[in-house]
Amino acid sequence: MSKAYGESRDLYAGKMIHGKTMRIGFVCCTVVANSLMSMYSKCGERKECLKLFDEMPLRNVSSWNNAHLGCCLIDMYSRSNRVDIGRRVFDEMKNRNVHSWTALINGYMLNGKVEEALCLLRHMQVGDGLEPNSVSLLSVLPAGRSLAGSSFGRQIHGYAIRKQLNYDVSLGNALLDMYLKCGSLSYARRIFDDVSFPRDAISWSSMISGYGLHGKGEEAISLYYKMLRQGSKPDMITIVGILSACGRSGLVNEGLHLYYAAVYEYGLEPTVEICAYFVKKMPIEPSPSVWGALVSAYTMHGNSEMQDLAYRSLAHLEPENPSNYISLSNVLSSSMRWHEVAAIRTMMKERGLQKTPGCSWISLNNGTHSFYAADKVHPSTEPIYEMLQGLILVMREASDSLSIDDVMCVH
């Protein structure tokens, strides 16, 4: 009965069976408990599945090694920041497949353990002789952005081509997004233009937003019109992307035209994100995304007065976000309003707010080195700071001896 309700996704009836087994004592039977776990898993009740697993007095191979349920437990523990327990579940499995490996790799990625995830990917191939599938590659692809550049991402891309996994639209979109965020517009466009790549709405929106992110508004508009000519209708994400591209490139009239076309020709309702570009006429209360968009525009055009207003609004809407206070403090400092700067710093101290320091990565000799602002933990701190001091002196001398035209030529 438990298996039947699991297959039909009838959670209510499945819980009745669970209650009945508890009343008559059958829940202590390992086979029955395994069946109930499978039922909860198929009904999407992972917490109930985990609770039952933890309460089992005896577990057999099926308890640990059910291909679907092993994966669910690993994923559940990983999403609860308990990837170490997920690893224990994985280690207890006698027969592992690509799905269980992928679940564990994804768990490490979710918990920010990038290097451990990559080690697992290698071990899956070398140790167990299993080849990653498209989901495995999707799991580790974010490492292409965090490990100082897209060289790792290109390796994943090359592997996908060799194994003919590049036809998968989700993997293709993820590769597209990775290249765009790493600044490799040419690689992204190569994927996008590949005739074998089954483009969807996400592909178009990503490419349009990518052009906008790099200040190529005209290219973004051209691609947007190409999308329309091919019969694809824009959605909210596409419109936000094209309006953002117009805003970054100063194409105000074009942005207005596209906005009104989206509303009146395609019947799209204005959302908070779209109205971020028209905040003065907004029919709804501005959200943090609205003020964030305005901050970018005011910074680009050097309007410190409006920057001040936008940051104060952000601080009001997100009182627990330290970045807003730091940014407001910087704007006030540039105007030499020191009393207000002191008040902002005091407010942050009283609320216990502290901004996470900026971090950079660099890959060198098969290793990844992380550096935080004012970091002195790295083992090579002394020579690094000596080198920086030397570079600062060189730059100061260069700025004294070179004209602005010379500097631009060198650049």
N, C-alpha and C positions, 0 to 999 in steps of 0.2 A: 504494500500500500504506500509506504514511504517513497519507494522508487517511482511509483506511478504518479504521485502528486508532485514529485520533483520534475518529472518529464513534462507534466502539464502546467508547471509553474503555479500550482495552487497552494500558496503559502498558508492560507487560513486552514485548509484541510490538513496540510502537513503539520501544522502546530497542534492540531487536535490529535493526530497520531502520536506526536511527541509526548503530549500530556498523558495519553493512554498508556504508552510504554513506561512512563515514570510511575504511574499509579500501580501497574502490575509488576514492576520491577525489571522489565525487559531492557531498560536503558543501559543496564550494566553489561548487557551482551555486546561484545565488540562488533559483531557483524551488524546488529541493529543500529548501534551508534554510528558506524560508518555510513550506513544507508541514510540516516537522518542528517549527517553532515553533508552528504552529497545533495540531499534535498534542499537544505538551507543554501548551499553554494549555488545551485541552479536557480534558486529564487532570488539571488542577489543579497541574501542576508548573511554577510560575511562575519559580522560580529557574533551572531548566534552560532554560526559554524565554529568560530574560534572558541567561544564559551563552552560548547559541547566537547570540543577536542581537549580543552584544558581539564574538563571534569571527568574524562574517561579514566577509569581505574586501570584498564589494560588496553594497550594499542598493539595492533599487528602491522604487518607490512602494508596492507591496504590502507591503514589509517594514515601512514606517512607517504605512501607511494602512489596513491590514486593520482593519475597524471593531472587531471583538472583541479582536484582539491589540493594537491601539493602546491601547485602554482598559486591557488587562491590564498592559502595560508601565508606563503612567502610575501605575496603582494600586500596582504592585510597587515602583517607585522611591519613591513617596510614603510607603509603609509602612516603607521603609528610611531614612527621614529624608533623602531625596535628591529633594525635590520640584522642585528647580531642574532636575535632569536630566529629570524627568517633564515639565516645562514645555518643554524643548527637543524632546522627542518630540512633544508637542502642536503646537509651532510648525512642525515639519517636515511635519505632515499637511496635505495639500492640500484634502481634503474632510472637514470636521468635521461631526459630528452631535450630537444632544443627549446621547448616551452618552459621547462623548469629552469634551465640555464638563463633564458631571457628574463624570466621573472626575477631572478636574483640579481642579474646585471642591472635591470631597471631599478630594483630596490636600492642598490648602491648609488646609482645616479641620482635618485630622488633625495637621498640623504647627503648629497654633496661629496661623496667619496669617489671622485672621478678616476683616480689612478687605480683604485681597487677594482672598479668596474672594468677598466681596460685590461687589467691582469686576468680577470675572469674570462673575458672575451677570448684572449689568447689561449688560456688553459682549456676552454671549451673546444677549440680547434685542435690544439696540439695534444692535450691530455686525453680527451674523450673522443677525438676524431669526428666531432660534429661540426657541420657548416652552419653559420648564422643565417637566419632568414631575414626578410625585410623588417620585421618587428625588432629583431635583435639589433640591426643597424640603426633603426630609428631611436632605440634606447640610448645608444652611445653617441649619437650624432651631436648632441649639445656640447660634447667635449671638444668639438671642432672650434667652438667659439671661446671656450674657457682656457684652452691650452695654447694661448699665444698664437693665434692665427689659424688659417684654414688648411694647413698642410695635412693634418690628420683627417679633416673633412674630405680632402681630395683623395686620400687613401681609401676612405669609405666609399666615395663615389666610384673610384676605379674598380674596387671589389664588386660593387653592385653591377657595373657594366659587364665585368667578366662572368658573373653568375647570372646575368640577364634578370636582375632584380630591379633594374632602373625603369621598368614599365609600371611599377607600383606607384600610383598617384600620390599616396601619402608620403612615401620615401622621397619621391621627386620634389614634392612641395617642401619637405624638410630640408633637402639639399639646397633648394632655391633660397629658402629663408636663411640658411647658414652662410651661403656665399654673400648674400646681400648684407648681412650683419657684419661680415668680415671685410666689407668694402670691395668685394670682387664682383663688380657689376657684369664684366664680360663673361665670367664663368656662369653666373646666374642666367644671363640672357641666352647662353649656349644651351643650357638645360631647357629653358622655356621654348626656344625655337626648334628643338629636336622633334622631328615628325613622329617619333615613337613615343613621345611623352603625352599621355592623355590629360591635357590641361582641364582644370575645373575652375570654379569661381574663386577658390583660394589661390590658385596659381596666378590668375589675372590680378587679383587684389594685392598679392605679395609683390609682384613685379612693379606694379604702379606705385605702391608705397615705397618700394626700394629706390626707384628713381627720385621720388620726392625727398626721401631721406638724404640723398646725396646732392640735393639742389638742382636736379635736372627736371624742372617742371615741364618744359616743352616736350621732352621725351615721354614724360608721364601722360600728358594730354594726348599725344599722338597714339600711344598704346591704348589709352582709354577709348578713343574713337575707333580704333581697330577692333577692340572687343565688341563695341556696339554694332559695327558692320558685320561681324561674324554671328550676330544673333544672340549674344549673351546679354542678359539684362543685368544692370548694376544692382547691388544690394547696399545696405548701410555701410558695410566695411569698405567696399570699393569707393563709395562717395566720400567717406572720411579720408581715405588715402589720397584721392585726387585733389580734394580741397586742401589737404595738408601740403601736397606738392605745390599747388598754386600759391599758398601762403608763404612757403619757404623761398619761392623764386620771385615773389613780388608780382605775380600775375593776378592782380585783384579782379579786373574786369572778367577775365576768363573764368576765375573761380565763381563769381556771381552768376555768370551765364550757366555754368555747369550745375550750380546749386538749384537755380530755378527750373532748369530742364529736368533734373532729378525729381523735383517735387511735383511739377505740373505735367510733365510728359510721361514719367514712369510711376507717378502716384506714390512716391516714398514719403512717409511721414517724417517731419524733422525730429531728430533725436537730440539729446543733450550734446553728444559729440559733434554732430553737424552744426548745431547752433553755436558751438564754441567759436566759430568764425564770424558769427553775427550776434555777439553777446548783447549788444545794445538793444536789439529788437527781439530778444528771446522771450517766448511766451511761457517759459518754465524757469524755475530757480537754477542758477548756474551751479554746476558741480565742480569738484576738484579738477576734473579733466578739462573743463572750460577754462578755468583760471590758469592751469598749467600751459594750455595752448597760448593764452594771451601773454604769459610770462616770456615764452619763446619769441613771440612777435615783438614785444616791447624791448627785449634784450637786443634783438637783431637791429632794431631801429634806434636804439639808444635812448628810449623814453624812460628815464629813471623814475619820474613821477608816477607813471602808470605801473611800472614794476613794483613800486612800493605798495600801491593799492592792491595789485594782484597777489603779492606775497602775504599781505595782511589778511586778505580774504581766504587764502589757502590755510594760513595759520588758524583762522577761525573755524574753517571746515574740518581741518585735520589737526586738532590740538596735540595729538601724540606723535606727530611726524617731525623729528628734529631737523630734517633737511629744510623745511619751510622757514624755520627760525634762523638757521644759519644763512640761508640765502637772503632773507630780509635784513639780517645784521650786516651782510656784505654790501647790500644796496645803501643802507644808512651810512656805513663807513665811507663809501665813495663820495657821499655828500657831506662828510665830516660832522655828522649828527651824533656825536659821541655819547651824549646823555641817553639818547634812545637806544644806542647800541648796548650800553651798560644795562639798561632796563630789560632788553631782550635776553641778554646773557643771564641775568638774575632770574628771570622767569623760567628759563631752561633748567637752571640749577635747582630751583624750587620744585619743578615737576619731574626732576630726575631724568631729564632727556639728554642723550649723548649721541652724536652722529657717528655711525660706523665709518671708520677711516677708509679712504679710497685704496684700492688694491690693484696692482698690475702683475702680469705674468710674463715670463720669458722662458722659452724652451732652449736648452743648451746641453749638448752632449747626452742626449736621450733622457734628460731630467728636466723637470719644471720647477722654476724658482718663483716664489711669490714675494712681493714687496708691498708693504703698507706705508701710508703717509707717516713720516718721521720714524720709520721702522729701524730698530737697532738689534734685532734678533738674529738676522741672517749671519751665518758664520764668516762671511766675507765683508762684514759691515765696514771695517776700517779702510781697506783698499777702495771700496765702492765710493765712500764719502770723499776720500782723497781725490779720486778721479773726478767726482762731481765738482769739487772745489776748483780743480784745474780747468774744467770746462767752463765754469762760471767766469774765471779770470779771462780765458780766451774770448768768451762772448763779450765781456765788457770792453776788452781792448778792440775787438772788431767793431762794436757799436760806436766807439770813439773815433775810429779811423775811417769807417765806411759811411758813405751817404746812403740814403734810403734806396736809391736806384741801384747802388752796388749790392746792397743786401738782397734786393729782389732778384738781381741777376744770379747771385750765388744760390739763392733758393731755387 
